[in-house]
Amino acid sequence: MEANFLACDWLFSSTNRQANNFMAFSDPTPKNLLYIISDQHNRDLLGCYGHPSVETPNIDRLAERGTRFTNAYTNCPICVPARASLATGRYVHQIGYWDNAFPYDGQIRSWGHHLREQGHQVDSIGKLHFSGNGVDHGFSREVEPLHVVDGIGDVLACIRQAPPIRDKRGEIYQASSGDSTYLQYDQRNTDNACQWIKTHQHDENPWVLFLSFVCPHPPYIAPSDLFNQYSIEQVKLLPQSAPEDWPDHKAIDRFRNFFAYDQPFTENEILQLHLAYYGVCTYLDYQIGQVLKTLDLCGLTDSTRIIYTSDHGDSLGARGLYGKFTMYEESVAVPMIMAGPDIPVDTIVNTPVSLVDSYPTIIEAVGANPTDDEISWTELDGESLWSIVNSPSQDRTVFSEYHAVGSQDAVYMLRDLRYKYVHYVNERPQLFDLDNDPDECDDLSLCLDHRSVLSDFENRLTQYLDPVAVNEQAHQAQQACIVDNGGEIEVRQRGAFDNSPVPGEKAAFRLH
């Protein structure tokens, strides 16, 4: 690994369901698209999103040259369903990829299939978390893809009632400086992406490169120079980190207890975690900078549109939680940045958006024909971001859901320009006024003054789905998955792994 990651100083050479939103660009000329996605990047741990300490100069410059979305969300705060939703442009309950044991298998048409059939080069580099090699996910080529373990993933997560406790405290104890297979993998992803860009710099037809980094996903291990670059004085703890401030909600308590986070960590352990995470974020930023520098050196900056986002966030101790899984901002919100020769410069968009908006966005970016015999565009749930960018404060509603590990029943989220509503099947809801309470410390669900707001959201949710029926549907599918994999005893004996291994690495299973 290189010693000084901040030495990269590349510069650019130039500074609800809508089917008819295509060609919203100021310049409708088709362009290449570089779609960069990371894994578990907390939206607020970027310089351009206001963090006072974390150094992300390359992503910050990307935001300066383009548009930054302040209210972007994943459609499911866990890897596999989020990525399946992004690929298909549909919500998790519509496609049935419920949790990390239901990887995308190409059976539902992706934007990749759509573009490839119209003659575009559509390649992926890095983490996909799909079903596995040999399956047509829609890409022309998959370069060193990270797929789910054994093609089936985390089957143990399908046990939702009385599941085995997963002690994840080790990830926090191990946060430190050093090296990891994830750091090495992302370096290879960078090298592969730079070579790919050089190879395709003279392509006549617009291409799509889906570049997927695994950082800053745990393990929380940063290169030594980047770990030591930060000091404990720079650490900014997230909301409700102190045990006395933890929210009182049965579903949140269940998450905390399930992962053995109910016993607080020491102050030093939490600080070390943040230092490591800060360092990995800077490492990720360096890798992105190298790719963008190559794009510029190849003369492609003026003919390429760029998107940067993540599949979900990381709680980093907020509410006594770590990892993802919940509908709090630190988990369900994602960074979303767009740049390109015709994208508004240094612009902020507050309109809520989500990852399902990626499908029409990608199709429009390369100038593909939006018509498709196999897809009714009115059935897609997303809207092109290239259209939304011109509506910086549109009161739009986005939706997320969770049916996975650590939850007993389904969790649903609706977010509009001001409020967030969280619906827990068989538990009380939550309601937050994010204009006045951006840290989500004041739950208004029991406040009489907000009864009408709560009722409105309850009604809005039923326009998306039947929350009880979908919850039952998820449970039934997960139970069938357990049976298909030998029954509950065998699934428990298989155990689970903390982090998906990189290509060529074996999963480290352990019993729970």
N, C-alpha and C positions, 0 to 999 in steps of 0.2 A: 504493500500500500504506500501511496505517496505521503510525504510527510506534512505538506502544507496544503490542505484542501481549499483554503480560502484564497489561494494564489490565482485561481481561475478568474479571469476578468474579461470574458468574452463580451462583445457588444454587437447588437443587431445592426445590420447595414441600413435599416430604415426604422426611423422611429414610428289550463285544464284541457282538454283534448281539442286539438286543432289540426285538421288535415290539410288545410290550404295555406300553410305558413312558409312555404318554400320560397327561395330566392329573395330573402330579406336583406341581403348584403347591399352595401352601397356600391360595391363592385361585384356583380353576380358571376364573374368569371370563375369557373371551377378551379380549385386549388388542392394541393396535397393536404393531408391531415395527419399530424403527429398527436396522438392521444396518449398522454402520459398519466399513469395511475400508480399510486403508491398503496401501501397496506398499513392501515391503522395510524394514519397521520392526524393527530388532533388539530382541528382547523385553526385554533388560536395560537399554536406554537409555530408561527411564521412571522417574520418581521413585517410583511405587508398586511397581516391581520392584527398588528398592533402589539405583538409580544416585545417587551423591552430588552430582552437578553438573547433569545435564540437567533443565531446568524444564518440567514437564508438569502444571501445576496443575489443568487441567480434566479430563484423563483420571484424575489422581490422585483427584479428588473423586468421579468416577464409580466408581472402585474402592472408596472409602470407603463409598459408599452401596450397594454391591453385593458381588459375589463375584469374586475374582481367581483364575484358574487358573495354577498355577506350572509345569505340565508339558503345555502345549498345543503341537501340532505341525502343520505343513503336511504334506500327503500327497505333495508333490513340491516341492523347493526351487527352483522356477523358475516364472515367472508363468502362462503359458498352461495347462499341465497342472494346476497347483494350482487355478486358477479353474474349470476344467472339472470337476474332482473335487468342489469345493465345490458347484457347481450341480447335479450329478447324485447326490451322496451315494455315489459309487462310486470305487473305486481306479482309477488311471491304466491299469493293465494290463487292467482289465475294460471300459473304455470306449474305449481306443485313441487317446486324445489325448496322444500320446507326448511331444511337445516343443513349442517355440514355432512350429512349422510345422503344428500340428494343432489349430487353434482350435475351441472348442465351437461347434457348428453347429445345435443344437436337435434333432438326430436322436435323441438319448437324452433321455428325459423329465426335466425339471428340477423342483425344488420350485416354481418360478414357474408352470409349466404346471399343476401340481397345484392351487395356490391360486387361480389365475385362473379355472379351470374351476368352482370352488366359489363364485365371485362376489366374490372379494377384489380390491381394487386393489393391484397389485403393480408398482411402478415402480422404475427404476434411475436414478441420477444419477452421472455420472462414468465412470471407467475400468472397462471390462468385459474387454477383451482377448479378445473372442469373434470370430466369423467376419466380421461386418460388418453394415451396415445392410440392412434388407429381409429379414433372417432372423428367424424366430420363436424367440427364446431363452427365452420363457416370461414375459416382462414385458409388462404392459399398455402401458407407455410407456418408452422409453429416452431420457433427457434428456442431450444432448451426450455421447454415448458415445465412449470411446476404444477402438477395435477394432484388430485386428492390421493391419499394412500390406498393402494390396492384397487383403485378405481371405485371404491365405495366410501372412503372417508371415515368420519367419526360416528360409527353406528351406535356406540354406547350412549350418545346424546339423545337417541330416540327413546330412551327410558325416561319418561317425564314424571311419572308418579313414583315416589319413593326411590329416586335415583341414587346411585353411589356418590358420596361426597368427593369432589375433586379438589384436593389441596394444591392450590396454585401459588402458595406463598414462596416456593422456591425461586420463582421467576423474579421476585422482588429482592430476595436475599442475594441473588447472583448478579444483580445489576452492577456493572463495573466497566473497566476498560480492558481492551484486549482485541481478540479476533474471533470471528464466528463464520460458519458456513454461509450465513445470510449475507454478511458483508462481502465475502468472496463472490457469492452468486451475483450480487448487484453490480460488482465490478465487471463481471463477465457480461451481464446484461448491457452495461454501458458500452463495452468494447464491441459487442455484437451489433448494437444499435448504430454506433458510429460507422462500422463497416457496412452495414445495410444501407445507410444513407449515401455513402460514397458509391455503392454499387448501383443505386437507383436514382442518382442525381440527374441523369439525362432521360428518364422515362417521360414519354409524351403524355400518357394518360395519367390523371391524378391518382395517387396511391394513398392508402391508409396504413400507417404503422401504429400498432397497439403495443406500447412499451410499458411493461408492468414490473415495477420494482417491489421487492418484498419488505424493504425497510420503510418505516421504523418499527415494524412488527417485532415483538419479543422473539429471541432473547434480548434483553436490554444490555447490550454490550457495544460500546463505542470504541473506535480507534483511539489509542492512548493520547495522541496529541489533541484530538477533539474533545475527549473527556476532560483533559486537564485544561482545556481552553476556558472552561466555565468554572465558576466558584459558587460556593453555597450561598454567598450574598446575592447572587443573581437569580436564585431560584424563586419563582413565583408559584406558590401553592394554589391549587384549584379550589373552587367553592366547597364549603362544608367538609373540609378535610379533617378537622378535629372531631374526635368521637362524640363530644358533647353537641356538635352541630349536625350530626347525621340525621337525615330525614326519617320520620317515623311512618313507615309504610310497609305492610307485610310483604309485598312483592319485592321491594328493594332489600328488605331484611333477608329474604330468601336467597337472592343473588349473593349477598354478602356471606351468608352462612354456607351456601353451597360450595363456594370457592375457598372457604376457610379464611376469609378476610375479616371475620367478626372480631378477632383479636387484633388490636391496633399494632401497627409496626412502630418501631422507634423512630424518632425524628431523623437520626442519621441514615437509617435505611430508606426513608422517603426521600431525603435529599440526594442520596446516591442514585436512586432511581431517576430522579429528574436530571441530574448531571449526565447520566448515560443516555437518556432519551434526547436531551438537547444535542448531545454529540452525534447521535445517529441521524437526527433531523438535518444537521449540518452536513453530514456525510452524504445523505440522500441529495441534498441541494447541490453538492459538488458533482455528483454523477449526472444530474440533470443539466448542470452547466456545461459539462463536457459534450453532451449530446447536442445541446443548442449551439455550442461553438462550432461543432462539425457541420451542423445545418447551415450556419452562416458562411463557413469557409467553402462550402460546396455551392454557394450562391443560391440557396433554396429558401432563404428567409422571406423574400418577397413573393414567393409562390407557395407558401405553406401556412396553413392555419394550425394553431396549437391549442390544446386543452390540457390543463393539469387538474387532477382531482385525486381522491382517495376512496377506498371502498367503505370506510367508516372511520371513527375516531378512536381515542383511548382515554379512559377516565383518569388515569394517573393519580389515584388517591382521592379524587372528588367523591363526596358522600361515603367515604370508606370503601370505594370500589376501584378495581383495576381492570384493564382490558376494555372490552366493548360491552355489548349485550343490552344496554338500557336505552331509554328514549331521552335521557338528559343530553344537553347540547354537546358536552365533551365526547359523547359516544356516537350520537346519531348525526351530528352536523359534520360536513366535510368541506375542505377547501375546494373552490372551483374558480379557475382562472382561465380566461380565453385571450388569445392574442393572434394577430395576423395583420396583413397589410391593409385590411378594410375594417378592422375592429376598433371601436372607440378607444382612444388612448387615455390612460390614467383615469379610468371611469369606475364607479362603484354602482352596482345594481343590488337593490334591496329586495326585489321581487323573489319570493320563495321558488326554488327549483329543486330538482332531484335527479338521481342517476337515470331514471327512466326517460328523461329528456335527451339522453345521449343518442338514442336510436335515430329520431328524425334529424338531430343535429349533425350526426356523422353523414347521413345520406345527403343532406343539403350541402355540407362542406365541400364535397368532391364533385358536386354537380350531377349526381346520379338521378335517374328518373325515379320520382317517388311512387309511381304506379307499380303495382305488383299483383299478379293474379292470385297469389297465395295470402295476401294480407290486405285487409280493409283498413285503411289509414284512420278511419274513424274509431277503430277498435284499439289503436295504440293509445297508451295513457300519457305519453310525453308530448311535449311541444318543443320545437326547435329553439335552442338557446340563441341562435342568431337573430331570431325574431324578438325574444324576450329582452335582449340586450338594449333594445330601443324603448323598453318600458321599464325604467329603473325602479319604479315604486308601485308596481301593479299588485293589487290585493288578490293574490293567487293562493290556492290551497294545495299543499303537498301532503303525501301520505307515506307512512312507513309502518312496518309490522314485524313481529318477532314471534317465532314458534320453536325456539331452539333451547340449547343447553342452559340450565339454571332457572328456567321458567316452568311453572306448573301448568299454566294456561297462556293463551295468546295475549299479546300486548299490541295495541294499535296506537298510532300517533297521527294527528292532523295538525298542521302548522300553517297559519295564514300570516299576513303581514305583521300582526300584533300579538296574537295568542298562540299558545301551544296547548293542545288537549291530548291527554294520554288516557286511553281506555284499557283497563285490565279486566279480562273476563274473570268473574267471581271475586274481584277485589274492587275497592273504591277507586274512582278516577283521580286524575290530577289535572289542574288547570293553572297555567302560568301566563302572566302578562309580561311578555319579553321586552316591551317598550320601557316599562318601569322596573322590571326585575330580571335583567339579563342573566343573572346567575342562578335563577330558578330556586330561590330560597323560600318563597312565599306561595304556597299552594292555595289557590283561590276556590278550589272545588267545593268547599263547605261554606263559602262566603255568600250570604243572601243577596248581596249587591250584584253578584255575577251569575245568579241562577239562570237568567235568560241566555247569557253567553254559553253556559254549560249545556243548556237544552238545545241551543242551536247546533253546537258541535255534535251532540248525540244524534241529532237528526241527519247531520251531514255524513256521519260515519255510515249510516245505513244506506246512503247512496253509493258507497263503495262496496259494501258487503254486509252480510249477516254475521256479526261478530261471534255469536255462539255457534252457528252452523259451521263456519270456517274453522273455528277452534276444534270442533269435533272432527272435521275432515282431516286436519293436520294430525290429530291423535291417531286416527284410524290408519293413515298412511305410514306413520312412524311405527305403529304396532306391526303392520304388514312387513315393514323393512326388517324388524327384529326377527320375525318368523322366517323371512327369506334368507337370513344370515345365520340360521341354525337354532334360533330360539334365545330366550333371555339368558339362560345359563351360559351358553356358548358366547354370547355377546359380552357378558360380564367377564368371562375368562379371557377373551381377547384383550380387554382393557382399552386404554386410550393413550394418546400421545399428546404432548403439550403443543408442539409446533410441527407443521408439515415439513418433511425433509426436502432438501433441494434435490434436483436430479442426480442420481448416483448414490445418494445417502439413504440409509435405512431408518425407518421410523423407530423411535425409542418408546415402545409400548410400556405401560406400567398399569398394574391393577389398582382399582379404586374401591 
